[in-house]
Amino acid sequence: MIATANPAGSMTWERLGRPRLAEWSEGSLWTEVHAWIALLPALFIATNGRIQTDSGPVAFRFTAMEDDSLGRRLTRLACSMLILFLLSTRFREIVKICVRAKLLLLLPGLAFISALWSQNPTHTLVDAANLALTTLFAIYLYVRYPGRRLVAFMVFTATISLLLCVFLVIFIPSAGIDAFQQNAWRGIFGQRNNCAVVCTLFLVLGLHFRPRSFTDQITRATVIFLSLLFIVMSGSRTGWALTVLALGLTFGLQLVARMRSLDRVVFLMAAAVPTALVVFFVATNFNELLSLIDRDPTMTQRTVIWAEVVPSIVRRPFQGYGYSSYWAGLNGESMQTVLATGWMEGQAQDGYLDVLLELGLIGLLPLAWMFVRGFAQVTKALERNVAGPAVLLAAALLPLILAENIGESSLLTPLGIPWFYALLCFLILAFARNSTEAI
């Protein structure tokens, strides 16, 4: 069964046909051939397409200013072909999901169309293709691993990623540790903030995973322990703050889900007061709190960059400058920002500003609607007491991804775990099963 919205706006259920028994088996993903094949593009997405082996700023990677090497092009082509092969194995089921989840395909479609006004049409088309493949790969995983097995696959990927991080830190420290940033641990993720953000998402996965075997218990413990270890050793204040938020969301949502409707309302009303007080305290003492964590009031030049990109947004508020094409160094519209800040940044250090720079309001509005609809679906699931572990996982991940994009840029990235997980969350919430089949 899948959920669809009728013209009145309510949710109805349609039966797609019963999946084959093999798809519902609870066999270990560690022994499944398809899981190891799907793991390769999943790891490719987790690493943003490559493992950083040198020390230095990496914000410009995968922007219009970077010249791709032949090796990276061949690697991306091989990964794309592998994704296309996987899609072909579940073609009909994927088409059915695409027909009922058109909004997920709208943003890749807009990315392709933006090549018409892009500063770098070729780069826009390449990254739009990557964005489309990432979206279709998320749909493939949802189709291939129904129910709790989707969460199991996500945890499986997280485990392998974290073990690879440990391998790099121990045996290839030039790749796993960033000497440019106080010997911070970065593992396979290229930069310490990226590492901390991804590990925070991995931590949430581990906390929501419900083990059913001894292997599952070992896997869950490994993900939780290594995620916390890399968050601490990354030295990323962004990661530390997100971890606090992640723990609050995880345990808070689990508590709310166990309450009766009336108790839930009373609890939320009671929690609103201390939450408002905390927000007020942070807002009024923001600079002092930044100094406590050894950060300046500009948040490492972020506010300077934000101020410099606003005039560019005002000049093209509706369509932007083309998907993945604004940041081109001293070429094009980004020249003024680069000259004003004094370094070759490749992102606005804010996901919402980058969406406006690339796709304008025609990109930001449907993106915002996807998150609003996702939160509405979470609320409805809680009201009906049908919020299973996967729904609670999505309910915790989406706010984290939104919070992360205040100081980093990962929305609509063609290769990146945060946006990939957001896509999986949207699928989980849009097609959540009823209480007897709750995932």
C-alpha positions in Angstrom: 0.0 0.0 0.0 1.1 3.6 -0.6 -0.2 6.9 0.6 -1.6 9.4 -2.0 -3.3 12.8 -1.6 -6.8 13.2 -3.0 -8.1 16.5 -4.3 -9.5 17.3 -0.9 -6.0 17.1 0.6 -6.6 14.0 2.8 -4.4 10.9 2.6 -5.7 7.7 1.0 -4.1 4.3 0.6 -3.6 2.4 -2.6 -2.3 -1.1 -3.0 0.7 -1.5 -5.3 0.8 -5.2 -5.2 2.6 -7.5 -2.7 6.4 -7.4 -3.0 8.1 -10.7 -3.6 8.8 -12.7 -0.4 12.5 -12.3 -0.9 12.2 -8.5 -0.5 10.6 -8.9 2.9 13.1 -11.5 4.3 15.0 -10.4 7.3 18.3 -11.8 6.1 21.5 -10.0 7.0 22.5 -7.2 4.6 26.1 -8.2 5.3 25.6 -11.3 3.2 23.4 -9.8 0.5 25.0 -9.2 -2.9 22.7 -6.4 -3.9 23.4 -4.6 -0.7 27.2 -4.6 -1.4 26.5 -3.4 -5.0 24.3 -0.6 -3.8 26.9 0.3 -1.1 29.3 1.6 -3.7 27.2 4.5 -4.9 26.1 5.1 -1.4 29.7 5.5 -0.3 30.4 7.7 -3.3 27.6 10.0 -2.2 28.9 9.9 1.4 32.3 11.1 0.3 31.0 13.9 -2.0 32.5 12.0 -4.9 36.1 11.7 -3.7 38.4 11.3 -0.6 40.5 14.3 0.2 44.1 13.4 0.4 45.7 16.9 0.9 45.4 19.5 3.6 43.8 22.8 2.7 40.4 24.6 2.2 37.9 22.4 0.4 34.9 24.6 0.1 35.4 25.1 -3.7 35.1 21.4 -4.5 32.4 20.5 -7.0 31.7 24.1 -8.0 31.9 25.8 -11.4 35.4 27.0 -10.6 37.0 23.5 -10.3 38.6 21.7 -13.1 37.8 18.0 -13.0 40.6 15.5 -13.5 40.1 12.6 -15.9 40.2 10.2 -13.0 37.3 11.9 -11.2 35.3 12.1 -14.3 35.7 8.4 -15.0 34.9 7.6 -11.3 31.7 9.6 -11.5 30.8 8.0 -14.8 31.3 4.5 -13.4 29.2 5.3 -10.4 26.5 6.8 -12.6 26.5 3.6 -14.7 26.2 1.5 -11.6 23.2 3.5 -10.4 21.6 3.1 -13.8 22.1 -0.6 -13.6 20.5 -0.8 -10.2 17.5 1.4 -11.4 17.0 -1.1 -14.3 16.4 -3.9 -11.8 13.4 -2.2 -10.2 12.3 0.0 -13.1 8.6 -0.5 -12.9 8.4 0.0 -9.2 10.5 3.1 -9.4 8.3 4.5 -12.1 5.2 4.0 -9.9 6.8 5.8 -7.1 7.9 8.7 -9.4 4.4 9.1 -10.7 3.2 9.5 -7.1 6.1 11.6 -5.8 6.4 14.2 -8.6 7.6 16.9 -6.2 10.9 14.9 -5.7 11.6 15.2 -9.4 10.6 18.8 -9.7 13.9 20.1 -8.3 16.1 18.1 -10.6 13.9 19.2 -13.4 14.4 22.9 -12.4 18.1 22.3 -12.2 18.2 21.1 -15.9 16.0 24.0 -17.0 18.3 26.5 -15.3 21.0 25.7 -17.9 19.1 28.1 -20.1 20.3 31.1 -18.0 23.2 29.5 -16.3 26.6 31.2 -16.1 28.2 27.8 -16.9 25.6 25.6 -18.8 27.8 22.6 -19.1 28.6 22.4 -15.4 24.9 23.0 -14.6 23.8 20.1 -16.9 26.4 17.7 -15.4 25.5 18.5 -11.8 21.7 18.4 -12.6 22.3 14.9 -14.0 24.0 14.0 -10.8 21.2 15.4 -8.7 18.6 13.4 -10.8 20.6 10.2 -10.3 20.9 10.8 -6.6 17.1 11.3 -6.4 16.4 8.2 -8.4 18.9 6.2 -6.3 17.1 7.2 -3.2 13.8 6.0 -4.7 15.5 2.7 -5.7 16.6 2.1 -2.1 13.1 2.8 -0.9 11.7 0.3 -3.3 14.5 -2.3 -2.9 14.5 -2.3 0.9 10.9 -2.0 2.2 10.0 -1.4 5.8 12.7 -1.5 8.4 15.2 -2.8 5.9 15.7 0.7 4.5 16.9 1.9 8.0 19.0 -1.3 8.2 20.6 -0.4 4.8 21.3 3.2 6.0 22.9 1.8 9.2 24.9 -0.7 7.1 26.3 2.1 4.9 27.1 4.2 8.0 29.0 1.3 9.5 31.2 0.7 6.5 31.8 4.5 6.1 32.9 4.8 9.8 35.2 1.7 9.5 36.8 3.3 6.4 37.2 6.5 8.5 39.1 4.6 11.2 41.3 2.9 8.6 42.3 6.2 7.1 43.0 7.8 10.5 45.2 4.9 11.6 46.9 3.8 8.3 46.7 6.9 6.0 46.6 9.8 8.4 47.4 12.3 5.6 44.0 11.5 4.3 42.1 10.8 7.5 43.5 13.7 9.6 43.5 17.4 8.4 46.8 19.0 9.3 45.4 22.4 8.0 42.8 22.4 10.7 44.6 21.5 14.0 45.0 17.8 13.1 41.2 17.4 13.2 39.8 14.0 12.2 38.0 14.0 8.9 38.0 10.4 7.9 36.6 9.9 4.3 34.6 13.1 4.5 37.2 15.6 3.3 36.8 18.3 6.0 36.1 18.3 9.7 32.7 20.1 9.6 31.5 17.7 6.9 32.8 14.8 9.0 31.0 16.0 12.2 27.7 16.7 10.3 27.6 13.3 8.7 28.6 11.5 11.9 25.8 13.3 13.7 23.3 12.0 11.1 24.9 8.5 11.6 24.5 8.8 15.3 20.7 9.5 14.9 20.5 6.4 12.6 22.2 4.3 15.3 19.8 5.6 18.0 16.7 4.8 16.0 17.8 1.4 14.7 16.1 -1.6 16.4 18.4 -4.6 16.4 16.9 -8.0 15.9 20.0 -10.1 16.0 23.4 -10.2 17.7 25.0 -8.8 14.5 22.5 -5.9 14.5 23.4 -5.1 18.1 27.1 -5.1 17.3 26.4 -2.9 14.2 24.3 -0.5 16.2 26.9 -0.2 19.0 29.7 0.4 16.4 27.8 3.2 14.7 27.0 5.0 17.9 30.5 4.7 19.4 32.4 5.6 16.2 30.0 8.5 15.4 30.5 10.0 18.8 34.3 9.5 18.6 34.6 11.3 15.2 32.3 14.1 16.3 34.5 14.8 19.3 37.8 14.3 17.4 36.7 16.5 14.5 36.8 19.5 16.8 33.9 21.0 14.9 31.7 23.3 17.0 29.0 22.9 14.4 29.0 19.2 14.9 28.9 19.5 18.6 25.9 21.8 18.5 24.1 19.6 16.1 24.8 16.6 18.3 23.1 18.3 21.3 20.1 19.1 19.0 20.1 15.5 17.7 20.0 13.9 21.1 17.2 16.3 22.2 15.2 15.6 19.1 15.7 11.8 19.3 14.7 11.3 22.9 12.1 14.0 22.8 10.3 12.5 19.8 10.5 9.0 21.3 8.9 10.3 24.5 6.2 12.2 22.6 5.3 9.2 20.4 4.6 7.1 23.6 2.2 9.6 25.0 -1.6 9.8 24.6 -2.9 12.8 22.6 -4.0 14.9 25.6 -0.7 14.2 27.4 1.2 15.1 24.3 -0.5 18.5 24.1 0.2 19.2 27.7 3.9 18.1 27.4 4.5 20.3 24.3 2.9 23.3 25.9 5.1 22.8 29.0 8.2 22.3 26.8 7.5 25.5 24.8 8.3 27.8 27.8 11.9 26.6 28.6 12.5 26.3 24.8 11.5 29.9 24.3 13.7 31.0 27.3 16.7 29.1 25.8 16.2 30.7 22.4 16.0 34.2 24.0 19.1 33.6 26.1 21.1 32.5 23.1 19.9 35.4 21.0 20.8 38.0 23.6 24.1 36.5 24.5 25.2 35.2 21.1 28.6 36.8 20.9 29.5 35.8 24.4 28.5 32.2 23.7 30.6 32.2 20.5 33.6 33.3 22.4 33.2 30.4 24.9 33.6 28.0 22.0 36.5 30.0 20.5 34.6 31.5 17.6 34.4 35.2 16.5 31.1 37.1 16.0 31.3 36.6 12.3 31.3 32.8 12.8 34.5 32.3 10.8 33.6 34.9 8.2 30.2 33.4 7.5 28.3 36.6 8.2 30.6 38.5 5.9 29.9 36.1 3.0 26.1 36.3 3.7 26.2 40.1 3.4 28.2 40.0 0.2 25.9 37.5 -1.6 22.7 39.4 -0.8 23.1 42.0 -3.6 23.6 39.1 -6.1 20.3 37.5 -4.9 18.5 40.8 -5.3 19.7 41.2 -8.9 18.2 37.8 -9.8 15.6 36.9 -7.1 13.4 34.6 -9.1 15.6 32.4 -11.2 19.1 32.7 -9.7 22.3 32.2 -11.8 21.9 28.5 -12.7 22.2 25.3 -10.7 25.7 24.8 -9.3 27.1 27.6 -11.4 27.2 30.7 -9.2 30.6 30.0 -7.6 33.1 30.5 -10.3 35.9 32.3 -8.5 36.9 35.5 -10.2 34.7 34.8 -13.1 31.1 35.9 -13.3 28.8 37.1 -10.5 30.9 35.5 -7.6 33.9 37.8 -8.4 32.7 40.6 -6.1 32.1 38.2 -3.1 35.6 36.6 -3.6 37.3 40.0 -3.8 35.5 41.3 -0.7 36.2 38.2 1.5 39.7 37.6 0.2 39.5 33.9 -0.3 38.2 31.5 -3.0 35.1 30.2 -1.3 32.8 27.9 -3.2 29.6 28.2 -1.2 27.6 30.9 0.8 28.1 28.9 4.0 24.3 28.8 4.1 22.1 26.3 2.2 19.2 28.7 1.8 21.3 31.5 0.3 22.9 29.0 -2.1 19.6 27.8 -3.3 18.5 31.4 -4.0 21.8 32.0 -5.8 21.4 29.0 -8.0 17.6 28.6 -8.5 16.1 31.7 -6.9 12.6 31.6 -5.5 11.4 29.1 -8.1 13.8 26.6 -6.4 13.5 27.7 -2.8 9.6 27.7 -2.6 9.1 24.0 -3.7 12.0 23.0 -1.4 10.4 24.8 1.5 7.1 23.1 0.7 8.7 19.7 0.8 9.9 20.2 4.3 6.6 21.8 5.4 4.7 18.8 4.0 7.1 16.4 5.7 6.6 18.0 9.1 2.8 17.9 8.5 3.0 14.2 7.8 5.0 13.6 11.0 2.4 15.5 13.0 -0.4 13.4 11.4 1.5 10.2 12.2 1.9 11.2 15.8 -1.7 12.1 16.2 -2.8 8.7 14.8 -0.2 6.9 16.9 1.3 5.2 13.9 4.8 6.7 14.0 7.1 3.8 13.8 10.9 3.9 14.1 11.5 5.0 10.5 8.9 7.9 10.8 10.6 9.0 14.1 14.0 8.8 12.3 12.7 11.0 9.5 11.2 13.4 12.1 14.6 13.8 13.8 16.7 14.0 10.6 14.8 16.7 8.8 15.1 19.4 11.5 18.8 18.5 11.8 19.3 19.0 8.1 17.5 22.3 8.2 19.7 23.5 11.2 22.9 22.3 9.5 22.2 24.5 6.5 22.2 27.6 8.6 26.0 27.5 8.7 26.8 25.1 5.9 25.5 24.3 2.4 24.1 20.9 1.7 20.6 21.5 0.3 20.3 20.2 -3.3 23.9 19.2 -3.5 24.3 16.6 -6.3 26.5 14.4 -4.1 26.2 14.6 -0.3 24.7 12.6 2.6 22.5 15.4 4.1 20.4 15.9 1.0 20.4 12.2 0.2 19.0 11.5 3.7 16.4 14.2 3.2 15.2 12.5 0.1 14.9 9.2 2.0 13.0 11.0 4.8 10.5 12.5 2.3 9.9 9.0 0.8 9.4 7.4 4.3 6.9 10.1 5.3 5.0 10.2 2.0 4.5 6.5 1.9 4.4 5.6 5.6 2.3 2.5 6.2 -0.7 2.1 8.5 -0.4 1.0 12.1 -0.4 -2.7 11.3 2.6 -2.3 8.9 4.3 0.6 10.6 7.9 1.1 9.7 
